[in-house]
């Protein structure tokens, strides 16, 4: 659910804004009573304080409801506060300005920076605080230590409140993702238990009995073993659907390549990459495994290793086949057989990575693909 939806994680801060608005209005009332007799235009002072009171009620009602915390409402709040602050130029006398008498809004003007920080984050709170600070100096027609101090406190409070609101929303989003992942994991575990008690047990028995009989039954046993491993990977691996920021887990995608003759080793945690990068690296691994199947024989085994080194991601595919004789790859490319040149080297080159081939007759073959971490943010 969106952080600005019906369950805004920053709701406690909005409640604080409402409390701040009410308490600062009461403080402004006390200042109004103390300095009322000295005001130059008392009717304008009554008008300004009446508007402050009405807006305190209305804004509190709007801020109390998540559905009515519109961005433009915070802008209106700031604009109305600025207008009321400027009325002090006609309400206060010259003697009151010289005596540093509070403006008609007094500390009530500190609320918009808090509201802007809660709604827009730290930057919004700082900008609103600067606006109120500049207006204070303009109304008093001076920028002294007192004005600078008040301005610093306004911008600092807007920054702190905005930072708290941003962290609250990010934490809520992270918690939501964690809960969804936990629910998905629990569902996969439930499916795994159910399938293990039925389909997987049947496949395991077919594999075992077929291997004992030999012949065509052994072929069926091999197929059953492959389906058993593939099914286990499907029910125990996190789905590779894109996340909210367009990334997928390369670790989960590679684990689906496991078969009785292919072992996949990956880190314990996710390896998130842009969706197209994950797809290309999986295609590279598939092409390497296809070469193993074509050239190393049905009895060969292969290993896929994924490493996340921080600065780069490394995918290695190794087999125990007969290896490749020197010059074979170059001749195949020259003859137009572009499986290795395009399916592996071309894909990695487009990702800004590198490919290393380590092979020799009788020593198997190992492909090592390196892709820089910068590709994680590449669209």
Buried (B, 14 or more C-beta within 10 A) or exposed (E): EEBBEEEBBBBEBBBBBBEBBBEBBEBBBEBBEEBEEBBBBEEBBBBBBEBBBEBBEEBBEBBBEBEEBEEEBBBBBBEBBBEBBBBBBBBBBEEBBEEEBBBBBBBBBBBBBBBBBBBBBBBBBBBBBBBBBBBBBBBBEEBEEEBEEBBEBBBBBBBBBBBBBBBBBEEBBEEBEEEEEEEEEEEBEEEBEEBBEEBBEEBBEBBEEBBEEEEEBBEBBBBBBBBBBBBBBBBBBBEBEEEEEEBBBBBBBBBBBBBBBBBBEBEEEBBBBBBBBBBBBBEBBBBBBEBBBEBBEEEBBBBBBBBBEEEBBBBBBBBBBBBBEEEBBEEBBEEEEEBBBEBBBBBBEEBEBBBEBBBEEEEBBBBBBBBBEEBBEEE
